[in-house]
Amino acid sequence: MADNLFGNVTRKALAATALFGVAQANAAAVFEISDTQWVSLGGGVRTSFRALEDGAGAAGDNYATDFNLDNARIYINGQFHEYVKFEFNTECVFCGNTDLQEYAVLDAIAKFEFTPAFNIWAGRMLVPADRAELSGPFYANTYDFNRTPFYPADFSTEFGSGGAGVYGRDHGINVWGAAGPGTRLQYVFGVFDGLQNISNVDDNLLFGARVAYTFWDVEKNPGYYTSSTYYGQGGDILTLAYAAQYQEDGAGTAGAPADFLGMSADLLMEKTLGGAGVITVEGEYKTFNLSGFDPAVAFAPGADCFCMFDGDAWTATGLYLLPQEIGIGQFQPYVRYTSISPDDSSDRDESEAGVNYIIDGHNARLSLFYEYGDFATKGLDYSPAAAGDEVSAIKLALQVQI
């Protein structure tokens, strides 16, 4: 669901030395109108094949096999004035679900960018959150990019009444920038609609913030966006970050509202080994607290509930990019483990091992991986009755963008 829903944002932006702010440059078509006015156009597609254990057959003991269109995006960026820009991206929202599928506006942002230390974005955009959310699927280091519980805007499936956003996006305003020695301290703070109606009958706003400090080479990304690997092209990276979101009455039901507080800490370490390849380590700890949440009321039959995750979770990923180019790309084997412990539901975990074939950074790559756990059977069900067996899944995936 995440921007993964978990779809992410375009990274096209003119810079002094490249069209793209991160090391992996996208060759978006750029139409220059004047020295300070331009428009860029690009797009991206992610598609996969999955074989899931015990997912088909009359007895439920056969592998379910599915081809999936996971993301299909169009990127449009531009600049009206030296300090005024815009971003407009579209997405095939919930491409694999016929009932929800629609081609919709993903991002629509008016950008007022004054100095590296102070900028303002307003419109529909990513709410400040953990690295997984801000990297999204296209700039993650694995294909299934976010396995920890979603923040409200990624957990929700609609904007407006009864929703809290889609694909990590919501309507609001963000202030962001970078300061300190070498602009190592990066921040973003925003105010958004958050959950509307259901438990939030008083129309309280959602507040989100993220602060990150880079100890080694400074990460170069547009705005407050992130990447979860640079394939060694961004230098040596060591960044620690903290993110939080809060909304009064942001979960639960009208009769039993709960205040939502979500916090996460994430770490990215990427070390180039000269001619010996690149090591990448990413980790995250996340804790959500629904103050006043009553499972007996929230999960009662017929209850209109925004029933989010309440508890703790963590994940860790290790990747090694081999230095040798084989064919048209490089192999990158990896492992990942994720553990989720809800307060009012059963625990769940997942182990993953796979290999990426990196053809052109984030612009073109293949992934083959194996997952084992109960994520596929328990899904986003955090009710006391949630149950499911641990099953295996094998996936083959392709990502391309320009």
Secondary structure, DSSP 4 states (H G I P E B T S, - for coil): --BTTB-----B---SS-SBSSSS----EEEE-SSS-EEEEEEEEEEEEEEEEEEESTTS-EEEEEEEEEEEEEEEEEEEETTEEEEEEEEEETTT-TTT-EEEEEEEEEEEEEETTEEEEEEEEEPS--HHHHHTTTTSSSSS---SPPPHHHH--BSSBT--BBTTEEEEEEEEEEESGGG-EEEEEEEE--SBBTTBTT-PPEEEEEEEEESSSPP--STT---S--TTTT-SEEEEEEEEEEEEEEEE-SSSEEEEEEEEEEEEEEEE-GGG-EEEEEEEEEEEEEET--HHHHTSTT---B----EEEEEEEEEEE-SS-BTTBEEEEEEEEEEEEESSS--EEEEEEEEEEESSGGGEEEEEEEEEESHHHHTT--STT-----EEEEEEEEEEE-
